[in-house]
Amino acid sequence: MSTSFPDALAAPVADDLVGRYRRFLSKGRASLGEMFGGDVEVAAEGPWIHTAAGRRILNCGGYGVFLMGARHPRVVAEVTRQLNTNPVATRLLLEPAVVDAAEALVEIVPSGLRKVHFAGAGTEAVEAAIKLARAQGKHHLISMELGYHGKTMGALSLTAKDVFQQPFRPLLPQVSHVPYGDAAALERELSRHPGEACVIVEPVQGEAGVIVPPEGYLRDVARLCRQYQALFVLDEIQTGLGRLGTWWGADREGVLPDVLLVGKGLAGGVVPVSAMVATPEAFRPFDKDPFIHTSTFSGNPLAMAAARGAIAAIKEDSLVERAAELGELLLTELERIARKRLGGRLREVRGAGLLIGLEFTVPGLAGELLLELIGAGVLANHSLNSSTVMRLTPPAVLTGTDVQFLLDAFERAAHAVVS
Ligand SMILES: Cc1ncc(COP(=O)(O)O)c(C=O)c1O
């Protein structure tokens, strides 16, 4: 039986949630929840989260997932219809939802990318790309310092952060990391592995603390990959689908990667799904053999309905344009308020579209501000690969009133951390 929105709000939350987290999940996860104020989310609608204590929190966090907020009606309608007809497929018979979703995705990615492999989490799309690279002899993987690509063993080999990698070594062999935004360093590394490298890069580094590369960098990466016959994988799991105010980070410089990775927003805030989209040439090793890389729930109809609904919602509600407009406004206003309230403690406010980072000069300030913001009714993100940057990833569906709420809350929180 489904629970409707008002019922979810009225339903009592069992006692001792933290204790049960501790017992049945993990002590660390329980402590993290406590550290961030211990609020319990019970329902969500659009950009708002509703808590068990009756609070409303504006969701500018969620690690970039909620581009269209929660439970967008278009996505819910598609998913509900699929749930009531054929939610999980047999995988032997043909099934239309997966083709519909693939076609919808191919229509919106940079032209030339035409073959899709669906997965669940972002890290699984990364794994697919690694295997696709290896299957065509690109054995040497090059990723960027501070880049983030997920935490399964292959993806973790690319996620160049020692604390995440250390307990799990040895990881994949033949991986190197070069400084982000430095085309000369990439060329030096590529020249050591002509014809056998795969480069994986984010158009803007998200978890590194919203690092925007110098203009022309992506074009340089594309050119160098061609020159040294490397496979060019653009990880748009965080940046894609309008998050940066363009459909893709690739569009910022008009580049065509061999492989594009999509995740987060593709879920439509409803069913997790990710995808690897490739040119037919790059996809060739996966094209013939349907068993070369499989997973039971890859392309499951429920997730496909969410992906199709998410793409439709982005188009119908002009969310890419909205992300660009809102992003510009927020960047200016957040910078104005942060300069006024935090002065020299602020290093920089930067970003593109609705991926916004605030970097501080004082250790610990990003965390303190995050906590104050939650208290003021706004959820933001910390950055997994940078302790001095707080990240905001607001949905593109914020109204003018929501924006004002965010700015007022930010001003109060910024004032509180220095008082
Ligand atoms: C650029 C990028 N790639 C890959 C991932 C991994 O995605 P997931 O956490 O869904 O596995 C993330 C997650 O933040 C990401 O930002």
The ligand as an SDF file (V2000), in Angstrom:
LIG
                    3D

 16 16  0  0  0  0  0  0  0  0999 V2000
   31.6380   13.3310  -10.9510 C   0  0  0  0  0  0  0  0  0  0  0  0
   31.1400   12.1570  -10.1900 C   0  0  0  0  0  0  0  0  0  0  0  0
   31.3540   10.9280  -10.6800 N   0  0  0  0  0  0  0  0  0  0  0  0
   30.9320    9.8200  -10.0340 C   0  0  0  0  0  0  0  0  0  0  0  0
   30.2630    9.9170   -8.8380 C   0  0  0  0  0  0  0  0  0  0  0  0
   29.8180    8.6760   -8.1290 C   0  0  0  0  0  0  0  0  0  0  0  0
   28.4370    8.5880   -8.1510 O   0  0  0  0  0  0  0  0  0  0  0  0
   27.6870    7.6870   -7.0440 P   0  0  0  0  0  0  0  0  0  0  0  0
   27.9380    8.3180   -5.7210 O   0  0  0  0  0  0  0  0  0  0  0  0
   26.2400    7.7390   -7.4760 O   0  0  0  0  0  0  0  0  0  0  0  0
   28.2440    6.3180   -7.1500 O   0  0  0  0  0  0  0  0  0  0  0  0
   30.0200   11.1820   -8.2890 C   0  0  0  0  0  0  0  0  0  0  0  0
   29.3400   11.3240   -6.9890 C   0  0  0  0  0  0  0  0  0  0  0  0
   29.3390   12.3400   -6.3400 O   0  0  0  0  0  0  0  0  0  0  0  0
   30.4720   12.3250   -8.9720 C   0  0  0  0  0  0  0  0  0  0  0  0
   30.2910   13.5690   -8.4770 O   0  0  0  0  0  0  0  0  0  0  0  0
  1  2  1  0
  2  3  1  0
  2 15  2  0
  3  4  2  0
  4  5  1  0
  5  6  1  0
  5 12  2  0
  6  7  1  0
  7  8  1  0
  8  9  2  0
  8 10  1  0
  8 11  1  0
 12 13  1  0
 12 15  1  0
 13 14  2  0
 15 16  1  0
M  END
$$$$
